[in-house]
Every structure is written in structure tokens, then in C-alpha cells.
């Protein structure tokens, strides 16, 4: 069986990565359609050794399309995802538009694959926030073993999480610093070159940002509503790869050695944890990789049953594009969808 797949937002960083990953993983496609806003119509994007011409979203008929992977922002998704779903096309949405809708499953395939069956309520499946995705991949197997009570996480998030504009701003500001030009701030609230900014998304009334709130709400929805989590989300001058310093309190005893063994066997995880110079992962090494990497696993003597660790992943892949494609693969593997057009 092969499926007709549309990528909405195909000209963006994540959209292009989705096209790359669909081809890399050999997803069974009969046809791939690249979609974007009308102003991007005619732009060319790559799919393997093929070149696709971008079509306009508002002129496209989804009635013969099986899967739509949406990466065009929350406002576009709110307008279009329900319409697309009603045409019998399953939407995998990368925005935050439907993540907290109880009728829309929020899925990381390594964490809560069984929840995917709920997609039939609206024909929409939500992809989690990039910082949450890599976190829950590492937390899930540990939670199964020792039951997590509380998580404290500080993120170190790359500028690619803010899209091409974020990457361009880091590049141009860095160059401006080196040649003593004026440093212009446009995308971020403060200069990002040679700096860190403890502010991602908008501020909420309680002083947390929406990015921090997302990590709390999404972890509870996907993993366990009883888990207490607090986050501080920070933008750092790294192009690709989110890092997280994570402290976990468990209900049951768990040693660092046990955690290492569990995570080495866990789907989607790769442990690189040597107590020596360079015996850990950094975002530079994670770029272009599918795994969620875990390093610096150690016991926290300040609390009962506590561990600290360092978690790193390519945010454009596991945090967005890869996870969306894995959701599509899960639909196919579990025979939850059938192609509308039968092969000749």
C-alpha cells in the first residue's frame, strides 16, 4: 500500500526536513504534494532526487489525499486542519493549535502509541512541542521502572526552534559582532549572538512563559497527569539541537547504573555517558541524528530517589519532522488508515 501525502509549510525549515525524512525512511508514498501560502506558489523544494513545485494551500483539494503533515503555524492549522480532516485526510499537526484538545491525541510514538486510536474523533493528531518530545522519550522508560513524582528542567534551546528567521538572526548578529557593525535585534527580544535569553514564547500571568507551560501540560497529557514538572526555557546561540538539564525525583529507588541500562534499551534513546573529557553529547553532535541522547546520568543525594541527567536532540528532527513522520508510520503499521486510491 502507498499513500498520497501533503506537506503544508513545505518551504520552511521543518517542512523541508519532513520531506527529507519521508524519503530517507522510505515511507510508502504514491505521491507527495508540497503546499504553502500563495506567495510561495511555484517555489521548488527537494524530495529525494525529485524536485517538487509548491502549490497553494488555499487552492488545493484534499479529497484524494491520505495524510497531511501540517507545519505552517498555529493560526493556519486552526483554520485548515478541521477542514482537511472533514475531507477524510488525516492531519498530523506540528503546531500547538490542537495539542490540548481532549479529542485530539498528542503523540510521541515511543511514549504513548496506543493513544493514536483517538484520532478518528477529528482526523487530527498533534505533534508535541520540540522540547517536550525529547524529554518524554527519556522519561517514559524511567517512569515505567520507578514512577516519576517531580521533574525540574532547564532547557537550552537552539535558534532553529524559532524558524529560519531565528537562524538568520544568529548568523547576521554574529557576523556583525566580528566586523564591529551595528547588531540589529528583530526576531528575539534581546541580542542572541554571544548571549542567552531566558524567554521563549509569551509571558503568562504566573510569570512562566507559554513554552514552559507547554512542557508541563504536554508531559502530563502524554506520560502521566500526576507528574509535577517545572521548567525554565532558555534560548541559546546554537543553530540546531535542543539541550536540557533535567532533575528527576522518583517514588521508588533507582540508581544511575540502572537508569543507564534502562535507557540503553529504550526505543529512541542513545546513552553516551563516560565520566571523562568529551564523554557526553552536545547539540553539535546531535544535529542530523534521529536519537534522543542522554549523558551525565548521576544520582542526586539532596533528595530521596533522585537522578540528574543531560538530554540532547535535534529539534528539527525528533522535536518536529521525525516525530510527525513516525506518527504517519504508526498509522500505517497499525492499519488505522487505508489509501483512498488503490494501486493500479
N, C-alpha and C positions, 0 to 999 in steps of 0.2 A: 504494500500500500504506500502511496505517496500523497502528499498534501500540498495544497496551494497556500502559501504563507505570504502575508503582507507585513512589511516593517514600516511603521509610521514614525517619522523623525529620522529617516534613513541618512540624512546628511549630517547629523550631529555625531559627537564622539561615540556615544553609546550605540546609536543606530548603526554606525559603520562597524563597530565591534560585534554587534549582533549578526550582521551579515557575514563577518569573518568566522564567527564561531559556528553558525549554521553550516557553513561549508567545511570547516575543519573537522567537525564531529560527524559529518556525513548524515545530517538529518534528512529523512526521506521526503524530499520536495519534488513536486511535479512542476511547480513554478514559484518563483519569488518575485514579489512586486515591491518596489521601493516607493514610498509615499512621503510627502512632506507638504509644507504650505505652498500656496500658489506661487509665491516669489521664488521658490526653489525648483519649480517645474522645469524639466529639461536638464537639470544638473546630472552629471554622471557619477555613479558610485560603483564600486567593485563587488562582485560576488564570485569568489574563486577566480577563474580565468575569464569570466564573463564581465561585461560592463552593462549595468542597468541604467536606464534613463528614468529619473524620478518623475512620478506622476503626482497630480494634485489630489490631496486628500478629499477636498470638498466636491470633487467630480468623480470619485471612484465608487463603484458598485461592489459591495462586499457579499452579494448573494451567492457567489460561487467560490468564495474564499473560506478556507477551513480554520485558519489561525491568523490572528492579527496580534503582532507584538508591538505594543504601544510605548514609544519613548519620545513623547513630544510635550511633556509638561502637564501639570495638573489641570489647568483650565481647558486645554484641548481634550484631555481624557474625559473630564466631566461632561463635555458637550458630545463627544463622539462615541465613547465606549458603550453606553447604553444603546445607542442607535445601531452600532455594529453588532452587538450581542443579539439584538432582536432580529437581525438578518441571519441568525444561525451560525455566526462566526464567533469562535471563542477568542476573547480578548485577554492577553497577558499584559497587564499594565504595569509599567515601571514607575509611575508617579505615585504620589501619596493620596490621590483622589479617592480611592476605594479601600485603602488598607484597613480602615477602622469600621467598615461596614460589616455588620454581622452576617449579611447574606453573601459576602464575598470572601472566599478563602484567601488567606495570606500564607504563602508557601515558600519554604526552603526545602527542597526535596530530601536532603539528608536529615531533616529535623521533624517535619510533620507531613509526610507524603499522603497519609490517609485522609487528611482534611480536604484534599483536592476534589473529592467527590461532590462537595457542596457547590461547585462552580455552576451547576445546572440552574441554580436559582436565578442568576442574572447573566450567565455566559461570560462572566468576568472573573479572572484570577489576578490577585495583586502580588507584585514583587516587593519585597521589603526594602527599607532604607539600606543603603550600602554599608553603613557602619553596623547596623543590626545584623545583616546577613552573615558576615564573617564571625561575629560574636556568638550567635546561636549555634553555628556549626561546631564551634569548640565547646560550648556549654552543654549541649544536648547529651553527649555520651557521659560526661561527668555528672550531670543531673540524674541520669538513669542509675548511676552507681551509688551516689552518696546524697542525693537530694539537695539542691541549692536553696539556701534561705535568702541570701543577700549578695548583690553584686555592686561593686564600686568600679566604675570605668572612666578613664580619661582617654579621649581619642586624639590622634594626631593625623588629621585628615588632609589629603593632598588636594591641590587646586583643581585637578580634573573633576573632582566632585561638584565643582561649580561650572562645569562645561568648558567649551573652547575659550570663552571669554576669560575664565579664570586662568587657564594655561597661558593665554596670550599676555595677560596682565603680569604674571610672574616673570615671563620672558622679557617683556619690554622694560619692566621696572629694574630687573637685574642688570640688563644692558645699560640702562640709564645711570645706575649707580656707578658702574665701572668707567663710564666715559664722562661722569660728572654732569650729566644732563638733568633737567627737571624730572622728578619722579611723579607721574600722574596717578591718582587713585580714582578708579572708576567702578570696577566690579565689587571690590571688597571695601569694608568700612575704614580700614587703615592700610598702610603700605604692607604688602605681603613679602616683598623681597627682603631677605635677611631679618625676618621678623616672624612672630607667631601671633595669631589673633584668636582670643578666646570667645568667639562669637560666630555661630553658624545658624542661619535662618533667623526668624524674628524673635524678639523677646516676648515672653508671656508674663502674666500678672505676678506669678510667684518668683520671678527672677531667673527661671530657667529659660533656655531657648527652645524653639519648636523642635530643633534637631535632637536635643536632649530628651524632650518629651516623647518623640518618636521611638527612641531606643527603649524607653520604659514600656510604652503601650504595645509595641510590636513584640518584644520579648515575652510579655505576659500573654499575648494572644497566641503566639506560636508555640511557646515552650511550657509555661505554667503561670496562671494568674496569681499564684501565691508568692512568686519570686519578688522580692523587693530589689529595686535597682535604682541607682542614682548615677548620673553621667555628667561629665564636663566635656564639651566638644570644642576642639581647637583646630583652626586651620593653620597648616604649616607650609613652608616654601619647598614642597616636594611636588613633582609633576604627577606621578601616578603611584598609588599604593597607600592605603589607609593603615595606620598602626594604632594599637590600643594597649594601654597598661591596665590590667584587669586584676582586681582583688575579689576573691570569692569566699563566702562563708557557707559551709555545708552543715546539714543536720547530722550526718554520720561521719565517722573518721575516714580520711583519705590521705595518703602520703603522696609526696611528689613523685616517687617512683611508680606508684600505682597509677597516678594521673598520666604519666608519660606512656606507660604501657597501654592504657585505655585509648589515649589519643592516637597512638601509632596505628591502632587497629580500626579507628573510626573513619567512616566514609567522608571524603573531602578534606581530611586533616593530614598535615605532614609536620612531624616534630623535628626540629633542628635545635638541639639543646645541649651544647657542650660548654662546660664551665671553663672556658679558655678564650683568649682573644679571638674575636670573629666567630665564636661558636654559637651564633644566633642569626636570625633573619632580619633584614632591613627592607624597607619598601622598594629600594632599588632592585634587589634580587627577586622581589615578588612580581614585578611588572612583567606581564605577558604569561604568567603562570595561572593555572586553574585552582590550585590548592589554597586552603587556609593554613598558614604556617603558624606554629606555636613554639615559642622559645622561652627561656628564663623561668622555667617552672620551678617554684620553690615554696616551701611551707612558711606560713605566716604565724609566728609564735605569739602575736599580740591578741589572737582570738582562737577559740576552740574550732578545730576542723577548718582551718583557713589555708588557702593557697593564693599565690600571686603568679601571674604569667604575662607574657607579651604575645600579642596576636596581630598578624600582618596578612594582608591580602590585596590583590589587585582590584581596586574598587570598580574599575570599568568592566571587569570580568565577573568574578563571583559576586561583587556588590551590585551588579546590574545585568549585563548582557548574558553572561554564562548562566546565571540563575534562571533568567527568563527562558533560555533555550532548554535548560534542564527541566523546567516545568512543562514545556511543549513535549519533550521526550517522555515525561511521566504520563501525559495524556495518551500518547501513542502506546507506550508499554502496557498500560492498564486497559487498553481498548476502550477508553472513555469517549473517543471520537472516531468517526469514520469519514473518509474523504467524500465530499459531495459529488465529485466527478470520478467515476470508475475508470481504471486504466483500460485503454483500448486493447 
